[in-house]
Amino acid sequence: MPNDSVADVVITMVGTLGVSVASRFVRSLRETGARCSVVMLLPSTATELVHMLAEWHVEAFYYSTTSSPYNTMTGNRQKLVRYLAALQYLERHQSLHSRARVLLADSRDVIFQRDPFTIPADPARPLDIFLEDFFRTYANSGINLGHVVPCFGHKEVSQVLLSPPRPVSCSGVTMGTYDAVARYLRLMWSELRQPRYSSTCLLHDQAFHNWLLYKGRLSPVRPFTNEDGPVTTIGWPEHLYRDKFGRVLNRRGDVVHVVHQFDRRRRLLSTLGKRYALVDKPEPPPSTAAPVDTAAAAFTIGGWPLPSDAAS
């Protein structure tokens, strides 16, 4: 879709989630006016979306599910292989995106409200990470604590994530320059492929995202809070702010660029989510009906109506 030499790009793992998820994701993005490239990561066996990709101005990037490393991985292969697939895409298209910005995003639970590439960049901190609700730390989030302990052990987790309690950064949305995101993907893929990690550990990529973050290996980063940042993750906090049009706001009152985990709120499923629902029973035109030119008798070749006296 973009015709500039510098092409910002959104990369998302669609996998086997299907047309409904892919449609909602890209339609909401395009409605913001974003003219970026969009890349959907798909298994090599995917066929359902192929005919829609051109219409959506989307590029498919296929990963193999029958060869290594996918078929030799343990844990949540579908979730983890996206780091390799996204990195492979960027490396193969470096000439197009090397001076651009890259957004990595979940697909199933993301809706765009504003063009994400209107978020001002910070050259001194080229990797943007997005925190969850300010009440959610590793001291009070049993779910997130349960992700990291099987990977890194109680002692290490206590030192890195609990002293002091660190806020949880969501791995569902990450953004930055080409170089920063490529480096992030390499670090993530290299870490989660270490043989010391069990299949129980390898269920949640967010464990590695936060571990690398708070070990300082992703620095320099620009952290955005959930309260006044451009991305809101709303699955956990009790609050939900919206304007009269149903758009999700941050605590400061700004319309956020990205709504993450919208599907965990019933009010958003029935409003924001329903806006992108597919029609259950579409009504295609008859394939055998002969076209009828009803305009021929009323208009001249030039397209002007015939004078009433001439028509008579």
N, C-alpha and C positions, 0 to 999 in steps of 0.2 A: 504493500500500500504506500509506504513512504517513497519519495523519489529523490530524497537528499542523499548525499554521500555518507552522512553520519546517520545511522538508523538506530534509535533507541529500540529496545526489544523487551517484551514480556515473555518469559518462559514458564510454562506450567505443565505439570504432570497430569494428563488426563487418563492414561492407562486404559482400563476397561470400564470407566465410569459412564461412558455413553453420551448420546446426543443431548439429553436434557441438561447435563452438567456443562458440557462444552458450549452449548448454545447460550446458556445464562451468562457464563463467564465472558465470552467474547462480545455478546450483544451489549452487556452493561458497559464494557470497556469502550466499544465503538460509539456508544451514545454519549460518552464524555467528550467526543471529538478527537480522541487520541489517534494520531496517525503513525504510531509506532508499528514495528513488526510484532507479530504474535507467533510464537512457536509452541505447538502442543506436542508433548512427548507421548508417543503411542507405542504399544507392542507391535512387533513385526507382523502379527496375525490380525491386526485391526483392519476392518473393512467398512464398518458402519458409518464412519465420519468422512470417508474419502470424498464423496460427492459434494459435501458441504464446505470443504476447506477453501476452495477458490472463492465462493460466495462470501465467506467471512474474511477473506484476505488473510488466511492463516497458513502457515507452513507446518507440515508434519515432519517430525524427526523421529525415526523409528529405532527402537532398541530391540535386540534379539532376546527372546525368552527361551530359546533352545540351546544356547551356547554359553560359555563362561564369559563374564562372571555371574550372570543371572542364575543359571541353573546349578551353580555351585555355592550360592549364597545361603546362609541360614538366617532366620529371623524374618522380618517383614520386607521381603525382596522388592515388592511393588513400591513401597515407600522409599527405600534406601537407594535403589538403582537410579532414581531421578538425579542424584548428584553427579553420577558418572555421565548420564545421558546429556544433562545440561552442559557439563564441561566439554564433552565431545562436540556438541553443537557449536559452542563458542569458539573452540579451537579451530574448527573447520571453516568458520565464518569470521575469522579475526579481521580480515581486510574490510569487512562491512561494518563491524561493530566496535572496533578497537578504540575509537574516540567517542563512543556513545555510552549511554547508561543502560543498565540491565536490571530488570525487576524479576525476581523469582517469587512465585506465588502459588499457593494451593489453588485448586480449581473447584472442588466440591462445595466449599462453604465461603466463597469469596464473591462479593458484588462490588463493582466500581461505581463511584458517584462523581468523581472528578478525575481528570487526566493525571495519572500518577507522576508523569514527567514534568508537571508544573511545580512539583516540590523542589524548591531551590537546592542546588547542590552545595556541598561544602568541600572544596578541594583539599583542605587540611585533614578532613575525616571522610575518606572516600567510600566507606561502607556504612550503610544505614541499617540499624537493627531496631526492632519495635517491641517495647515492653508490654506486658499484660497489665491488668488492673493493679494500682499501687498497693492495694491490700494483699496482693498475692505474692508471697515470697516462698523461698524454699523452707522456711520455718513453719508455714501454715498450709502449704499445698501438698497434701499427702499424695496426690496423683503424680505431681512432678518429682517429688522426693522418691517415689516408688520407681520412677524411670531411671534415676541416676545411681541409686545405691547398688543395683545388680551389676552395673558397669564399672563403677569406680571404688566401691567399698565405703563403709561407714566413716572410717578415719579420714580418707581423702575428701569425701563429701563434706564432712564437718569443717575441715580446714578451708576449703575453696568456696563452698556455697552457703555455709551456715555461720561463718565467723567473719563479718556479721552476716545476717540473713540477706541473701541477694534477691532482688526482684526477678521474676521469671521473664525471660525474653522468648517470644514466640517465633518458632522457626518457619511458620506458615507464610511469612512475608519478609523478604530481605532484598535490599536494593543497593546499588552502588555503581561505580565506574566499571568498565569492562575488566580492567586489571584487578580491581578489588574483589569483584564477584568471582572471577576466574580463580583467584588465590583462595577465596573462601571455599569454593567447590573442591579444589584440590585438597585443602586441609580436612574438610569434612570426609571426603571419600577415602583419603589416606588413613584417617583415624578409625573410621568404622570398619575398615577392612583388616584391622589388626587381629591376628588370630587369638589373642587373649580374651576377646569378648564372646560371651555365650549367646545362644539364640534367644534367651530370655532378655538379655541386654539389648539385642539388636531388633527390638520392636519399635523403638521410638527415636527418630532422628533428633528430636528436640533435646534429648539428653546430651548428645554430642555438641549440638549448637551452643548450649549454655556452658558446657564444660570448656570448650575452646574459648568462648567469650571471656569467662571469668578466670581462666588461666592466662589471659592476656595475649593469646596467640592470634586473635583476629584484629588486634589493634593496628592502626587507629580506627576507632568506630565512632559513629554519631548515634547515640541512643535517643529515641523518641519515646516519651511517656504515652501511655494510653489516654491520659487525661487531656493533654493539649496537643497531641501529635496528629499527623495526617492519616494514620491507620489506627482503627479501633478494633480490638479483639473483645467481643462482647459475650462470649460463652459463659464466663464465670461471674462477673460483677453483677450486683443487684440493680444497678442503675442502668437506664436506657434513655438517652436524650434524643428527641426528634423535633423537627419543625412541623408546621401545618401541612407540608407536602409529603410528610412521612420520611424525609431524609434524615439519616442518622448524624448526630452532632457529637463532637467531643465536649468535655466538661466546660470548655471555654466558649462554646457556642458556634464553633466553625463546622461547616459541612465537611466531613472527613472524605479523603480521597478513596479509601478502601475500607469496606466493612468486612471483617473477618469473623467467621463462625456465626453468621446471620441465622443459620438454620437451627440454632439452639434456642432461638427466641420465638415463641408462638406468634407474637404480635408481628414480627418481621416476616415469618413464613406466610402469613395471611395477607400481607401488604407488599413489601418489597420483593419477597420471593415469588409471590403469585404473579407479579408483573411479567416475569420471564418464563412462566409456565407454558409448556407446549400444548397445542390444541389436541384433545383426545381423538376427535373424529373430524378431521379436516374434510372440506368439500371440494375436491378437485373438479375442474371443468370436464365435461364429457369428451372423451378422446375421439369419438366418431362423429360429433356434430359438425355439419358444414357451416363455415362462417357466413353470416348474413350481413351484407353491406347496407345498413339502414341509412347511411349518410348520402348515398349517391343521388337519391331523388330530391334531397333538400339543399345540397350545396353544389356549387360549380367546382371545376377543377382547381380554381384558385383558392377555394376554401371560403368564399363569401356566399352568404345566403342568396338564393335567387330572388329577384324582385317579385312582389306578389302578382303583378300583371303578367310577368313572363311565365310564372308558375301556372297561371290559368290558361 
